């Protein structure tokens, strides 16, 4: 998407000079070019969103089941996993949320780029300025996409683990702080080692949260198996 936008905007920015010679507005000329690019790439992301989100959620569920199965085997249990109603609800919720997030990437990107192009035209900036700014915007968008990926992976893992464990009759867990972040949440550090209910999580900072649910949270939990210490 970035390469396409860079190529076509560069070509249209140069062509806007000819538009001026014919008494046409460069802003209108470039705005039309932006609308075509936006429509094209929004359609691409819309087509990919459902497939990517479904694959992501299915992989998260499979990884969760493998992790839980291995943990149970160490405790002497062998369990056959089935698609329970809570698991299906968690799966569908993750797919729906990720479809929306994937579709939001081009929407946010093109909103920022269109504003950048219009400001460049209105202030009479040259092509090199626009080129540099487009590269900066790509860095921002790429970082945002990476943040979404990390955040959704943590949330999906948390939701799937809780749903699967509850279907096995596990109702409580012990909060485990990751000690990995540069700026850990004080409340999450204090929660380390404390018991909480899987139905609602732990009450931190005025709300109920699960480990890994909040953005950039790397916390996990240890399941408490009924009848075992």
C-alpha positions in Angstrom: 0.0 0.0 0.0 2.8 2.4 0.9 4.7 1.7 -2.3 1.5 2.2 -4.4 0.7 5.5 -2.7 4.3 6.7 -3.0 4.4 5.9 -6.7 1.0 7.3 -7.7 1.2 10.4 -5.5 4.6 11.3 -6.9 3.3 10.9 -10.4 0.2 12.9 -9.7 2.1 15.6 -7.8 4.3 16.2 -10.9 1.2 16.1 -13.1 -0.5 18.7 -11.0 1.9 21.2 -12.6 0.2 20.7 -15.9 -3.2 21.1 -14.2 -2.1 24.6 -13.1 -1.3 25.5 -16.7 -4.8 24.5 -17.7 -6.3 26.7 -14.8 -7.2 23.5 -12.8 -6.7 23.3 -9.0 -3.7 21.2 -7.9 -5.6 20.5 -4.7 -8.6 19.1 -6.5 -6.4 17.2 -8.9 -4.5 15.5 -6.0 -7.7 15.0 -3.9 -9.2 12.9 -6.7 -6.0 10.9 -7.0 -6.2 10.2 -3.2 -9.8 9.1 -3.4 -9.0 6.6 -6.1 -6.1 5.2 -4.1 -8.2 5.1 -0.9 -11.0 3.2 -2.7 -8.6 0.7 -4.2 -6.7 -0.1 -1.0 -9.7 -0.1 1.2 -11.2 -2.8 -1.0 -8.0 -4.8 -0.7 -8.0 -4.7 3.1 -11.7 -5.5 3.2 -11.1 -8.6 1.2 -8.2 -9.7 3.3 -9.6 -8.8 6.7 -11.9 -11.8 7.2 -9.4 -14.4 6.0 -6.5 -12.9 8.1 -8.7 -12.5 11.2 -10.1 -16.1 11.0 -6.6 -17.6 10.5 -5.2 -15.5 13.4 -8.0 -16.5 15.8 -7.8 -20.2 14.8 -4.1 -20.3 15.3 -4.5 -18.6 18.7 -7.0 -21.2 19.7 -4.8 -24.1 18.6 -1.7 -22.7 20.3 -3.8 -22.2 23.5 -5.0 -25.8 23.4 -1.5 -27.1 22.9 -0.2 -25.1 25.9 -3.0 -26.1 28.2 -2.7 -29.8 27.1 1.0 -29.8 27.9 0.4 -28.2 31.3 -2.2 -30.8 32.2 -0.1 -33.7 31.1 2.6 -32.6 33.5 0.0 -32.8 36.2 -1.1 -36.3 35.1 -4.2 -35.4 33.2 -5.2 -36.2 29.6 -8.2 -34.2 28.3 -9.9 -34.3 24.9 -10.7 -30.8 23.8 -14.0 -30.0 22.1 -15.4 -26.8 20.7 -17.5 -25.5 23.7 -19.9 -22.6 23.5 -17.5 -20.3 25.5 -14.7 -21.2 23.2 -16.8 -20.5 20.1 -18.0 -17.2 21.6 -14.3 -16.2 22.3 -13.3 -17.2 18.8 -16.0 -15.2 17.1 -15.4 -12.2 19.2 -11.7 -12.2 18.4 -12.4 -12.6 14.6 -14.9 -9.7 14.7 -12.6 -7.4 16.6 -9.6 -8.1 14.3 -11.6 -7.6 11.1 -12.4 -4.1 12.3 -8.8 -3.4 13.3 -7.4 -4.6 10.0 -9.9 -2.5 8.1 -8.9 0.5 10.2 -5.3 0.5 9.1 -5.9 2.0 5.5 -8.6 4.2 6.9 -6.3 5.9 9.4 -3.4 5.9 6.9 -5.2 7.6 4.1 -6.7 10.2 6.4 -3.3 11.2 7.5 -1.7 11.1 4.1 -4.5 13.2 2.5 -4.1 15.8 5.1 -0.3 15.8 4.5 -0.8 16.2 0.7 -3.3 19.0 1.1 -1.0 20.9 3.5 1.9 20.4 1.1 0.0 21.9 -1.8 -1.5 24.8 0.1 1.9 25.8 1.4 3.7 25.4 -1.9 6.1 22.7 -0.6 8.1 20.8 -3.2 8.0 17.1 -4.0 11.0 16.2 -1.9 9.2 17.6 1.2 6.2 15.4 0.5 8.4 12.4 -0.1 10.1 12.8 3.2 6.8 13.2 5.1 5.3 10.2 3.4 8.2 8.0 4.6 7.7 9.3 8.1 4.0 8.5 8.0 4.8 5.0 6.8 6.9 4.5 9.9 4.1 5.6 12.1 1.6 3.3 10.4 3.9 0.3 10.5 4.5 0.9 14.2 0.7 1.1 14.7 0.2 -2.2 12.9 2.9 -3.9 15.0 1.2 -2.5 18.2 -2.1 -3.9 17.0 -0.6 -7.3 16.3 1.1 -7.6 19.7 -1.9 -6.3 21.5 -4.4 -8.6 19.8 -2.1 -11.6 20.2 -2.1 -11.0 24.0 -5.8 -10.5 24.1 -6.6 -13.5 22.0 -4.4 -15.7 24.1 -6.0 -14.4 27.3 -9.6 -14.9 26.0 -9.0 -18.4 24.6 -7.1 -19.6 27.7 -9.9 -18.4 30.0 -12.6 -19.9 27.9 -10.9 -23.3 27.6 -10.0 -23.5 31.2 -13.5 -22.6 32.3 -14.9 -25.4 30.0 -12.6 -27.8 31.9 -14.0 -26.7 35.3 -11.1 -24.4 36.2 -12.4 -21.3 37.8 -9.4 -19.5 39.3 -5.9 -18.4 38.4 -2.8 -16.9 39.9 -1.7 -13.6 38.3 1.8 -13.7 37.0 3.5 -10.3 36.1 5.8 -10.6 33.2 8.5 -8.2 34.5 9.3 -7.5 30.9 8.0 -4.0 30.2 10.0 -0.8 30.5 7.1 1.0 32.3 5.1 -1.7 34.1 1.7 -0.8 35.5 2.1 -0.6 39.3 -1.2 -2.3 39.8 -0.1 -5.2 37.7 3.1 -5.6 39.6 1.2 -5.6 42.9 -1.2 -8.2 41.5 1.6 -10.7 40.9 0.9 -13.9 42.8 -2.7 -13.1 43.8 -5.6 -15.3 43.1 -8.5 -14.2 40.9 -11.7 -15.6 39.3 -11.5 -16.4 35.6 -15.1 -15.2 35.2 -14.2 -11.5 35.8 -10.5 -11.1 36.3 -8.9 -8.9 38.9 -10.1 -5.4 39.9 -7.3 -3.1 39.0 -7.3 0.7 38.5 -11.1 0.9 38.8 -12.0 -1.9 36.5 -12.0 -5.7 36.1 -9.2 -6.9 33.8 -7.7 -10.2 32.8 -3.9 -10.7 32.4 -2.8 -9.7 28.8 -6.1 -7.9 28.2 -4.9 -4.3 28.4 -2.7 -2.8 25.7 1.0 -3.8 26.0 0.2 -6.0 29.0 2.3 -9.1 28.9 1.0 -10.6 32.2 -0.2 -14.2 32.3 -1.6 -16.5 34.9 -1.2 -20.0 36.3 -4.4 -22.1 36.4 -5.5 -23.5 39.8 -6.6 -27.1 39.3 -9.4 -28.2 41.6 -8.1 -30.6 44.2 -4.4 -29.9 43.6 -2.1 -27.6 45.4 
